[in-house]
Amino acid sequence: MTPGSICEIPPRSGAALRLEQGQVLRVIDPEGVQVSDLVAYSAADVRETISNGRTFDYEETIRLSTGHRLWSNRSNTMLTIIEDTVGCHDFLLTPCSEATFRHFYPDQPVHRGCFGNLAEALAPFGIESDAIPTAFNLFMNVPVDPADGTVQVLPPVSKPGDFIRLRAEMDLVIGLTACSAYASNGGSFKPIHYAIEG
C-alpha cells in the first residue's frame, strides 16, 4: 500500500499488515461507534506478541491513551500511542468468536467474530489461531465498576472521523478488525479505515 493512503476494512472482517519500526499506524472510525480489535507480533519472531498484562503492569493503568506504550510478552515496547481523539479503549476483553456469539447472543446468527477474522488474516504470516492474544480493542467502551469490579460493554463514544495513531517501536505484524459483536458497536456494524504514515 502507498504510505498515507487510506485502506478500508469492511464491516465484520479483518486484515493483517507489516508495520516497520518508526512507522505510524492511524486507525480511523469513519462513521463512529465502531470497535477495531488490534493485535501485534514481532516480525522477527511472531511468538513475541502484545500483552495486556505486561502493559497494565508497566503503564500502571488500564486506561490507555496518548503517551502510553503497549508492551509485549517479553517486556519490550511494541507500540506507543502518539495521538488519540477518543481516549476510551479496552484491553480487558478477548476478541469475539463463535463461542462468544453462542454465549451472549443465543438468538442471533453465529458469526466467527474478530477471532476468526484475525485467524484468517494472520495465517499467511505463520501465526496460528492459538497465538491470538487479548486484543487492544480500539474505541471499545468497557467501564469497570469501582465497587465490585463488574464490567459492562457499552456503545463506543467515538464520533465519525475519530482516530488513534500508534508508532511502531519494532518491526511488527499487525492484525486489525472491524468488530463483529452486537453490544460492542451499539448494535450495528460499520467499516474501519487505516493508514500507514512514514
HELIX and SHEET records of a PDB file:
HELIX    1   1 ASN A   52  GLU A   59  1                                   8    
HELIX    2   2 GLU A   98  PHE A  104  1                                   7    
HELIX    3   3 GLY A  113  LEU A  122  1                                  10    
HELIX    4   4 ALA A  123  PHE A  125  5                                   3    
HELIX    5   5 SER A  129  ALA A  131  5                                   3    
HELIX    6   6 ALA A  183  ASN A  185  5                                   3    
SHEET    1   A 6 CYS A   7  ILE A   9  0                                        
SHEET    2   A 6 ILE A 192  GLU A 197 -1                                        
SHEET    3   A 6 VAL A  24  ASP A  29 -1                                        
SHEET    4   A 6 ASP A 162  ALA A 168 -1                                        
SHEET    5   A 6 THR A  77  ASP A  84 -1                                        
SHEET    6   A 6 ARG A  69  TRP A  71 -1                                        
SHEET    1   B 4 GLY A  14  LEU A  19  0                                        
SHEET    2   B 4 LEU A 172  THR A 177 -1                                        
SHEET    3   B 4 SER A  36  SER A  42 -1                                        
SHEET    4   B 4 PHE A 136  LEU A 138 -1                                        
END                                                                             
